[in-house]
């Protein structure tokens, strides 16, 4: 490393879950290397300009001319070479590939991309992190679960926690929950909270939907379920998962939400992933859930066939994604330093 402190440039992603993931990577880097996290919003003026820029990147046409072209083709936050030199550049999805390749290869940053690189040659990215559940390709690194902004060290120790958190996801692609699913999950949660003497908190997400939120609220009222905290996404309630998991001894999470399951694991909270009849069909999700279950990090429960969970016998998650990530970063930084010196 040429600098003790390394700033972190994050290419903004408009998908909430993916943005949370890359901000988690950025905060892990900040803890390790210091520096300032800077979120960049870089967009192309038109699809034609984007296509032309992609062609130049694929042809490895780097240098001063590409900097001038970038200022013409793009709008938004384009930092100077002096700012980016030796800094980290984090991106995800296809929209982040081109800006990240430009900032790293043309301006001298160290690029980290979350997810498969599809539009540019893989060697233009210094470190590729595969999404959880995907099979890591050659030179890709697999984290144990999705990165997030959860700081496990800032939470209450697991032995001192006194709440049960229910985190509802929602329909995703071909995966659709029935109306009964929400009732069954709440009934299961209420029975566990009573048995374990835990306060019950319930939160929804952007995929739950207002109709299902209404069903959840009505069922809680009609069944006289004692809920200490009810957070409805559609009503603008937006406490962080960090605060919700702070004193959660156990979390019951919709199985289709890799992000929320991962956040629960990052907080070292006993985690129950609940599904309906069968695991989600999407291979990356079902593979992720099975991997976590096989390593005793989560319990998988079909709410249609089970109404009992023994929280006391569950294992507390113990694996940290940050250790795996930072180990890969240090390895790649050292390798790049050796290659540049050769």
Phi, psi and omega in degrees: 000136181271345179227140177294319180255134183234120176290161183234116176262126181247120176284117186301138174241135184276356177267120191306310183296318180291323177297319177298319180299311184286332173292328174297316176300317181298317181291327176295320177294321180296320178297325185275320188244355185075208179085179183245137176274125181235119181270125183252134176247094183248122180228154177272147182293333179200164177297326179296315178298322179297317179296317179295319180294320177301317179299317180295320179295315181297328178274003178058043179271072182266167179128190183300324182297323180291327176297318179293319179295320180300320180293334178275321186277334190246157171234152180117206189267100176250105183286167179278163178299324180297324179286323187274332184310120178071004177275168175272145175232120184245135181216169174206161179058173184297326183293339181267348186295311185294310177301321181293319179297320179295313183293327182276306186282330182266328185250356171092019177277168175258113190266137176232123182241129177266116182107167182296136175276121187244333190256340183235160176301132183305330182291351177279355178247131183287324182214122178250125177255120181283150178292148178304138179091339176279150174281120183293131177275177181302133180071009172262150179251138181254122174272155181296331174200178188292139176291155180205178180270007179294128175254096185300329182290340182270356181271164175298147174302143183309324183291343183259005184273150189225016183236158171245121181257130171253121181243107181272132168268236179173191181297141181215111180060236181279352182274114183234131177268146175277169179297325183292335182304312183295322179295314182298318181295317179295320178297316178299314181297318181298320181292322179292315181301319180292315182295320185265001182056050180247144173285140186259128173239144181229132176227148175249178181226182183294342180264355181292317179089149184293324180297316180290327176297321177296318178297318180297313181297317181294320181293321178299317180291312184292329182265003180053040177282128181280107179246120182288326182212125177241117182246115181252122184300319184292342181266009176085004177290128184214050172293150182288156175296332176302312181290324180291326182270355186306315181238032178271116175286332181210147177231131173256117190235139175302130190294336183286347184266092177300322182297312183288324174299317180295321178296321178295318178295320181295336179269004181056043179257136174302126192238129175245118177263116186255136179226178185237109179071305182214160179294157177308144185290330183300123189302319183296327180286312181296322178294318178300313181297317180294320178299316180293322179292317181296331179266012176061030177270334178222164170250131177262128184226128172271112184291349179276344184233357181221136176231022179223136174222129178263095183298325184299327182271354179287147177276144174280128180305143186229356185265135180251128176289332184295321180298315180297317182296309183293328175298317178294320180298312181298319179298313182291322177299314179295320179296318179294322179296318179294317181296320180291331181278342184288000000 
